């Protein structure tokens, strides 16, 4: 995991340096659809494409960020992923692409019953409902029921609540585990919390809508 995070640091540093020196960097367009290797992967990618085409995305992550979620989960062998903010299930399917490989599960929390119902339909169509648990209601209260160690925690709900989620769930995150936070430009207090804690190491992925990637040090 440390090597993976180092790669992101070096990549970001190169990008910023090249930009400052006036050089142009060739990036593979993040919205390009990845290629499916197996029939399962092809089915999940097809459902992701269907969600985008039907505009049932609402507050979901963009494709670039979804691909990063999948990459991090699969590269780290994550078994237990906790997501705050299901929305319509788009990010949940990205997680599932990794979790099918790692043998893991996703527990995802959603306040809005209508969005939770839509997510269930998408999960069913994608054939991933058996590895996903949706918890409806106020996540600030519901997350206190979690007991199992967490490999990856993903925050993508009410931005003012990020610090509260972090404080409640950080003790469950395994040493060497990740805390990911979406749209962090909207929550300065969270950025301060994860960049001033000596137990954490944080960098920022600048594609898509922005993602803070935090390592809980061993």
Buried (B, 14 or more C-beta within 10 A) or exposed (E): BEEBBEEBEEEBEEBEEEEEEEEEEEEEEBEEEBEBEEEBBEBBBBBBEEBBEEEBBEBBBBBBBBBBBBBBBBBBEBBBBBBBBBBBBBBBBBBBBBBBBBEBBBBBBBBBEEBBEBBBEBBBBBBBBEBBEBBBEEBBEBBEEBEEEBBBBBBBBBBEBBBBBBEBBBEBBBEEBBBBBBBBEBBEEBBEBBBEBEEBBBBBBEBBBBBBBBBBEE
